Amino acid sequence: MRFIDFGVKAFERNLSNIIFTCKAKNVKILLSTAPICEEKINWTQKSRQVMSSVIKKCRDVIYKLTSIYDVPLVDNASLIPMDETTLHNESHLTDKGGDILAKNLYKEITRLGFIK
């Protein structure tokens, strides 16, 4: 578990540095979560407990940093239905899933004025 905590802390530190650098250089930034259907992953019971925790912790890092640094977020993990019409497997999107993701991102990018 210490290795997992180390990895999550490294993820948070790296993402914080990316956000800080973008803001310092006046680069527009938008973060997104990814849909992951854990039920489709062929994990052992023990690895499911560990990895499910990692996925949640990493998402929590994203939610926390977008709040702290006032960075817009498209929460595709909650916006894209997790079923066979949108996911080929645990994390790879079908054409329909990709279309939903693209529309979600485009909507936010245009709302923020990143593109016209």
N, C-alpha and C positions, 0 to 999 in steps of 0.2 A: 504493500500500500504506500510505503514511503516513495517508491519509484513513481507511482501514479501521481501522488501529490506533487512530486518534483516536476513531472511532465505538465501537469495542469498549471503550476506556478510559472513554468517556462513559457507556456502558451499565453498566459496573462501578461507576462513581462514583454514578450515579443509583440503581441497585439497592441499593448500600450505604447511601445516604441514606434510602431508603424503609425498609429493614430497621432502621437505627439509630433513625429516627423512631418506627416502630411499637414497638420495644422500649422506647424512652424514655417513650412514652405508654401502655405496658402493653397494646398492641393485639396480639391473637393473629395470627400470620402463618404462612402455609403457601405454599411456592413449588412450582411445577410446571414441568416442561419440556413442550414441544409436539412431537408427532410431525411430522416433515417428511420426505417421501419425495423426495429430491433427484432420483432417476431420472425422476420424472414432470414435472420442470420443463424447459421448452424453452429451455435456456441454450446459449450458444455454449461452445466448449471453454474459452476464456479466462475467461468469466464463471463457468463451473462451478468452475474452480479457485479463483477469488476467493471466490465465495459459499459454497462448501463449507467453506472455511477460516473464514469469518465465522460460519457456523452452529456449527461446532465450537468456536471461540473463545468465543462467547456461552454455549454450554452449559457450557464449562469454567468460565466466570465464575460461573454459577449453582451448579455443584458446589462451587467454591471458597468462595463466600460462605456457602452453607448450612453448610459445615463450620466456617468461621471463626466465624460468629455463632450456631452451634448452632440453625439454623432447619430445621424439618422440610421434606422434599422428596418430592413424588410425581413420579417420573421417568417420566412418560407417554410420553416419546420412546422409552423402551425397553420399556414395558409394553403399548403398543398395537401390534398387528401392522400392518405397513405394506403392506397389499394392497388390492385393489379392494372388499373387504367392509367395510373400515373407513375408507378415504379416497376422497373424490370425486376429488380431484386431489392436488397436492403437499402441501397442508396443511389442507384443509377436510374435516371428518369426515362420514361417512355416519351414519345413525341408529344403526347398530351401534357405530361408532367413538365417537360421542357418549355412548352408553350405557356403554361401557367406561370412558371418561374420567370420567364422572359417578360411576360405582361406585368407581373408584380414589380419587377425591377424597373421596367420602362415607366410605369405609372409614377413611381417614387422619384426617379431621375428627372422626369419632366416636371413633377410637382415642385421639386427643389430648384428648378431652373438650371440644372446642370447642362441640359440641352434644350433646344426649343423646337 
